[in-house]
Amino acid sequence: MMAGAQQQRLKLLGPGTGVSMYTIRVQMALCIKELSYDFLPEDPWSKSDLLLASNPVYKKLPVLIHAGRPVCESLIIVQYLDDAFAGNGTSILPTDPYSRAVARFWASYIDDKVCFLSFGLSL
């Protein structure tokens, strides 16, 4: 890790039970970036004060806390990790702006289409 605030331990708030593809996405990004973190299991049905303070708008998981500041929503967290820890591990997104846009499109497509279809919901 780099000096200063980036050396502060990362914390990931995620569901303590069950599987969340959104939390897994963040965990994969942390692994790709070779970053260690503390996993803080949360009960998604009984929101803790930490979760409510970290994500007061949506009150959802996952939430990454870095240097005391929360980053919410899995795709935004992945992009944040790629930017904030550019010198760690492999880059997650391509450096070419067009290629980055295509990667973001497919990530959004998976969120919007595949996730709904896997739960039997139609769009």
C-alpha positions as YAML, in Angstrom:
chain: A
units: angstrom
residues:
- id: 1
  name: MET
  ca: [0.00, 0.00, 0.00]
- id: 2
  name: MET
  ca: [0.95, 3.61, -0.41]
- id: 3
  name: ALA
  ca: [1.76, 6.05, 2.37]
- id: 4
  name: GLY
  ca: [-0.68, 8.12, 4.39]
- id: 5
  name: ALA
  ca: [-4.39, 7.46, 4.49]
- id: 6
  name: GLN
  ca: [-4.11, 4.53, 2.10]
- id: 7
  name: GLN
  ca: [-2.27, 2.56, 4.78]
- id: 8
  name: GLN
  ca: [-5.32, 2.64, 7.03]
- id: 9
  name: ARG
  ca: [-7.04, -0.72, 7.18]
- id: 10
  name: LEU
  ca: [-9.97, -1.18, 4.84]
- id: 11
  name: LYS
  ca: [-13.27, -2.37, 6.28]
- id: 12
  name: LEU
  ca: [-15.97, -4.09, 4.28]
- id: 13
  name: LEU
  ca: [-19.51, -4.25, 5.59]
- id: 14
  name: GLY
  ca: [-21.36, -7.19, 4.06]
- id: 15
  name: PRO
  ca: [-24.09, -9.66, 4.88]
- id: 16
  name: GLY
  ca: [-23.17, -12.04, 7.67]
- id: 17
  name: THR
  ca: [-25.33, -14.80, 6.25]
- id: 18
  name: GLY
  ca: [-26.22, -15.81, 2.72]
- id: 19
  name: VAL
  ca: [-24.46, -14.90, -0.49]
- id: 20
  name: SER
  ca: [-24.38, -11.44, -2.01]
- id: 21
  name: MET
  ca: [-23.04, -11.16, -5.55]
- id: 22
  name: TYR
  ca: [-22.44, -7.47, -4.86]
- id: 23
  name: THR
  ca: [-20.25, -8.20, -1.85]
- id: 24
  name: ILE
  ca: [-18.45, -10.95, -3.77]
- id: 25
  name: ARG
  ca: [-17.74, -8.41, -6.55]
- id: 26
  name: VAL
  ca: [-16.04, -6.12, -4.02]
- id: 27
  name: GLN
  ca: [-14.13, -9.01, -2.42]
- id: 28
  name: MET
  ca: [-12.85, -10.03, -5.87]
- id: 29
  name: ALA
  ca: [-11.69, -6.47, -6.54]
- id: 30
  name: LEU
  ca: [-9.90, -6.35, -3.17]
- id: 31
  name: CYS
  ca: [-8.17, -9.62, -4.08]
- id: 32
  name: ILE
  ca: [-7.17, -8.38, -7.56]
- id: 33
  name: LYS
  ca: [-5.75, -5.22, -5.99]
- id: 34
  name: GLU
  ca: [-3.95, -7.38, -3.38]
- id: 35
  name: LEU
  ca: [-5.52, -5.42, -0.51]
- id: 36
  name: SER
  ca: [-6.17, -6.77, 2.95]
- id: 37
  name: TYR
  ca: [-9.34, -5.76, 4.76]
- id: 38
  name: ASP
  ca: [-11.49, -6.47, 7.77]
- id: 39
  name: PHE
  ca: [-14.87, -8.04, 6.97]
- id: 40
  name: LEU
  ca: [-17.61, -6.74, 9.25]
- id: 41
  name: PRO
  ca: [-20.67, -8.99, 8.96]
- id: 42
  name: GLU
  ca: [-24.01, -7.19, 9.08]
- id: 43
  name: ASP
  ca: [-27.54, -8.40, 9.48]
- id: 44
  name: PRO
  ca: [-29.30, -6.90, 6.45]
- id: 45
  name: TRP
  ca: [-32.66, -7.09, 8.26]
- id: 46
  name: SER
  ca: [-31.49, -5.34, 11.42]
- id: 47
  name: LYS
  ca: [-29.38, -2.40, 10.29]
- id: 48
  name: SER
  ca: [-26.55, -1.43, 12.63]
- id: 49
  name: ASP
  ca: [-25.72, 2.16, 13.54]
- id: 50
  name: LEU
  ca: [-22.49, 1.79, 11.53]
- id: 51
  name: LEU
  ca: [-24.39, 0.76, 8.39]
- id: 52
  name: LEU
  ca: [-26.97, 3.53, 8.81]
- id: 53
  name: ALA
  ca: [-24.22, 6.12, 9.30]
- id: 54
  name: SER
  ca: [-22.16, 4.74, 6.40]
- id: 55
  name: ASN
  ca: [-24.98, 4.46, 3.87]
- id: 56
  name: PRO
  ca: [-27.79, 6.76, 5.07]
- id: 57
  name: VAL
  ca: [-29.39, 7.06, 1.61]
- id: 58
  name: TYR
  ca: [-29.94, 3.42, 0.60]
- id: 59
  name: LYS
  ca: [-29.06, 1.66, 3.87]
- id: 60
  name: LYS
  ca: [-27.76, -1.30, 1.83]
- id: 61
  name: LEU
  ca: [-24.68, -3.50, 1.69]
- id: 62
  name: PRO
  ca: [-21.88, -3.64, 0.73]
- id: 63
  name: VAL
  ca: [-20.09, -0.59, 2.11]
- id: 64
  name: LEU
  ca: [-16.33, -0.09, 2.02]
- id: 65
  name: ILE
  ca: [-14.83, 2.12, 4.71]
- id: 66
  name: HIS
  ca: [-11.42, 3.61, 3.91]
- id: 67
  name: ALA
  ca: [-9.72, 6.14, 6.15]
- id: 68
  name: GLY
  ca: [-13.00, 6.52, 8.04]
- id: 69
  name: ARG
  ca: [-14.92, 7.45, 4.87]
- id: 70
  name: PRO
  ca: [-17.61, 5.18, 3.42]
- id: 71
  name: VAL
  ca: [-17.92, 4.23, -0.24]
- id: 72
  name: CYS
  ca: [-21.24, 2.64, -1.22]
- id: 73
  name: GLU
  ca: [-22.56, 0.54, -4.13]
- id: 74
  name: SER
  ca: [-20.44, -2.31, -5.43]
- id: 75
  name: LEU
  ca: [-19.58, -0.89, -8.89]
- id: 76
  name: ILE
  ca: [-18.59, 2.43, -7.36]
- id: 77
  name: ILE
  ca: [-16.48, 0.63, -4.75]
- id: 78
  name: VAL
  ca: [-14.67, -1.34, -7.49]
- id: 79
  name: GLN
  ca: [-13.92, 1.87, -9.41]
- id: 80
  name: TYR
  ca: [-12.78, 3.56, -6.19]
- id: 81
  name: LEU
  ca: [-10.39, 0.71, -5.38]
- id: 82
  name: ASP
  ca: [-8.94, 0.86, -8.88]
- id: 83
  name: ASP
  ca: [-8.35, 4.62, -8.58]
- id: 84
  name: ALA
  ca: [-7.31, 4.86, -4.92]
- id: 85
  name: PHE
  ca: [-4.92, 1.91, -5.12]
- id: 86
  name: ALA
  ca: [-3.62, 2.28, -8.66]
- id: 87
  name: GLY
  ca: [-0.17, 1.06, -7.57]
- id: 88
  name: ASN
  ca: [-1.48, -2.16, -6.01]
- id: 89
  name: GLY
  ca: [-2.04, -5.39, -7.91]
- id: 90
  name: THR
  ca: [-3.54, -5.46, -11.36]
- id: 91
  name: SER
  ca: [-5.73, -2.72, -12.76]
- id: 92
  name: ILE
  ca: [-9.38, -3.77, -12.70]
- id: 93
  name: LEU
  ca: [-10.61, -1.50, -15.47]
- id: 94
  name: PRO
  ca: [-8.79, -0.85, -18.74]
- id: 95
  name: THR
  ca: [-6.90, 2.44, -19.07]
- id: 96
  name: ASP
  ca: [-8.39, 3.26, -22.48]
- id: 97
  name: PRO
  ca: [-11.52, 5.42, -21.95]
- id: 98
  name: TYR
  ca: [-13.58, 3.55, -24.55]
- id: 99
  name: SER
  ca: [-12.63, 0.17, -23.14]
- id: 100
  name: ARG
  ca: [-13.48, 1.43, -19.64]
- id: 101
  name: ALA
  ca: [-16.90, 2.53, -20.89]
- id: 102
  name: VAL
  ca: [-17.51, -0.91, -22.44]
- id: 103
  name: ALA
  ca: [-16.49, -2.63, -19.20]
- id: 104
  name: ARG
  ca: [-18.84, -0.37, -17.23]
- id: 105
  name: PHE
  ca: [-21.65, -1.10, -19.70]
- id: 106
  name: TRP
  ca: [-21.32, -4.87, -19.19]
- id: 107
  name: ALA
  ca: [-21.11, -4.52, -15.42]
- id: 108
  name: SER
  ca: [-24.28, -2.44, -15.47]
- id: 109
  name: TYR
  ca: [-25.94, -4.91, -17.84]
- id: 110
  name: ILE
  ca: [-25.22, -7.75, -15.42]
- id: 111
  name: ASP
  ca: [-26.72, -5.73, -12.56]
- id: 112
  name: ASP
  ca: [-29.80, -4.66, -14.54]
- id: 113
  name: LYS
  ca: [-30.58, -7.82, -16.51]
- id: 114
  name: VAL
  ca: [-28.86, -10.94, -15.27]
- id: 115
  name: CYS
  ca: [-29.53, -10.34, -11.57]
- id: 116
  name: PHE
  ca: [-33.23, -9.80, -12.16]
- id: 117
  name: LEU
  ca: [-33.48, -12.85, -14.42]
- id: 118
  name: SER
  ca: [-31.69, -15.05, -11.91]
- id: 119
  name: PHE
  ca: [-34.35, -14.19, -9.33]
- id: 120
  name: GLY
  ca: [-37.17, -14.91, -11.81]
- id: 121
  name: LEU
  ca: [-38.17, -11.29, -12.21]
- id: 122
  name: SER
  ca: [-38.99, -9.83, -15.60]
- id: 123
  name: LEU
  ca: [-38.03, -6.37, -16.74]
...
